[in-house]
């Protein structure tokens, strides 16, 4: 069972992702409401996959992505962005993100992306 860390400042988004992932065979090992906590929890739980929102308080998803990749260059991070954040998505891929999911998303889209990343 692949372990997933969900990093998003919106409670309902973490709840939605957790529901989709757990009912489809993934173990959500942790959740964080900002990038700084996401980095801490990555180091604590060593998840197989991270879903990372881009726009968050304290530390953005792009900053957290860079910190995690510095700590673990093999980290598999999927960025989650709202429509209109294409510029950030391109940056995220350059920094080491594996894929991205655009909000609002459908369950099939999330699972297809997470399964691709899990297979890397």
C-alpha positions as CSV (number, residue, x, y, z in Angstrom):
1,X,0.0,0.0,0.0
2,X,1.5,3.4,-1.1
3,X,1.7,6.0,1.6
4,X,0.5,9.6,0.7
5,X,1.0,12.9,2.4
6,X,-1.6,15.6,1.6
7,X,-0.5,19.2,1.9
8,X,-3.3,21.8,1.3
9,X,-4.5,24.8,3.4
10,X,-8.1,24.0,2.6
11,X,-9.7,21.5,5.0
12,X,-12.3,20.4,2.5
13,X,-9.7,19.8,-0.1
14,X,-7.6,17.5,2.2
15,X,-10.8,15.7,3.2
16,X,-11.8,15.2,-0.5
17,X,-8.4,13.9,-1.5
18,X,-8.1,11.7,1.6
19,X,-11.5,10.1,0.8
20,X,-10.6,9.4,-2.8
21,X,-7.2,8.0,-2.0
22,X,-8.2,5.8,1.0
23,X,-11.1,4.2,-0.8
24,X,-8.8,3.3,-3.7
25,X,-6.1,1.5,-1.7
26,X,-3.8,4.3,-0.6
27,X,-2.8,5.0,3.0
28,X,-2.9,8.7,3.9
29,X,-0.1,8.9,6.5
30,X,-0.4,12.6,7.2
31,X,-1.9,16.0,6.3
32,X,-0.5,19.5,6.5
33,X,-2.1,22.9,6.2
34,X,1.0,24.7,4.9
35,X,4.2,24.1,3.2
36,X,6.4,24.3,6.3
37,X,4.4,21.6,8.0
38,X,4.4,19.6,4.8
39,X,8.2,19.6,4.8
40,X,8.3,18.5,8.5
41,X,5.7,15.7,7.9
42,X,7.6,14.5,4.8
43,X,10.7,14.0,6.9
44,X,8.6,12.4,9.7
45,X,6.6,10.0,7.6
46,X,8.7,9.4,4.4
47,X,5.6,9.0,2.2
48,X,5.8,7.5,-1.3
49,X,3.8,10.3,-2.8
50,X,2.9,13.9,-1.8
51,X,0.0,16.0,-3.1
52,X,1.0,19.6,-2.7
53,X,-1.2,22.7,-3.1
54,X,0.7,25.7,-4.6
55,X,-0.9,28.6,-2.8
56,X,-0.6,28.3,1.0
57,X,0.3,30.5,3.9
58,X,3.6,30.3,5.9
59,X,5.4,28.5,3.0
60,X,4.1,28.1,-0.5
61,X,3.9,24.7,-2.3
62,X,6.7,25.8,-4.6
63,X,9.0,26.6,-1.6
64,X,8.0,23.3,0.1
65,X,8.6,21.4,-3.1
66,X,12.2,22.8,-3.3
67,X,12.9,22.0,0.4
68,X,11.6,18.4,0.0
69,X,13.6,17.8,-3.2
70,X,16.7,19.2,-1.5
71,X,16.1,16.7,1.4
72,X,15.1,13.8,-0.9
73,X,15.8,14.2,-4.6
74,X,13.7,11.1,-5.3
75,X,10.6,12.5,-3.7
76,X,7.4,12.0,-5.8
77,X,5.4,15.2,-5.5
78,X,2.2,16.0,-7.4
79,X,1.3,19.7,-7.4
80,X,-2.3,20.6,-7.1
81,X,-3.2,24.0,-8.6
82,X,-6.2,26.1,-9.3
83,X,-7.1,27.1,-12.9
84,X,-5.0,30.0,-14.1
85,X,-1.8,29.0,-12.2
86,X,0.0,27.5,-15.3
87,X,3.1,29.6,-14.6
88,X,3.5,28.0,-11.2
89,X,2.9,24.5,-12.6
90,X,5.8,25.0,-15.1
91,X,8.0,26.2,-12.3
92,X,7.0,23.2,-10.1
93,X,8.0,20.8,-12.9
94,X,11.4,22.5,-13.2
95,X,11.9,22.2,-9.5
96,X,11.2,18.5,-9.5
97,X,7.4,17.9,-9.3
98,X,6.4,14.7,-11.1
99,X,2.9,15.7,-12.2
100,X,0.1,18.2,-11.5
101,X,-3.6,18.1,-10.9
102,X,-5.8,21.1,-11.7
103,X,-8.6,22.2,-9.4
104,X,-11.5,21.6,-9.6
105,X,-10.6,17.9,-10.2
106,X,-12.5,14.7,-10.7
107,X,-11.8,11.5,-8.8
108,X,-10.8,9.6,-12.0
109,X,-8.2,12.3,-12.8
110,X,-6.7,12.2,-9.3
111,X,-6.4,8.4,-9.3
112,X,-5.0,8.3,-12.8
113,X,-2.3,10.8,-11.9
114,X,-1.5,9.3,-8.5
115,X,-1.3,5.8,-10.0
116,X,1.2,7.1,-12.7
117,X,3.4,8.6,-10.0
118,X,3.1,5.5,-7.8
119,X,4.5,3.4,-10.8
120,X,7.6,5.6,-11.1
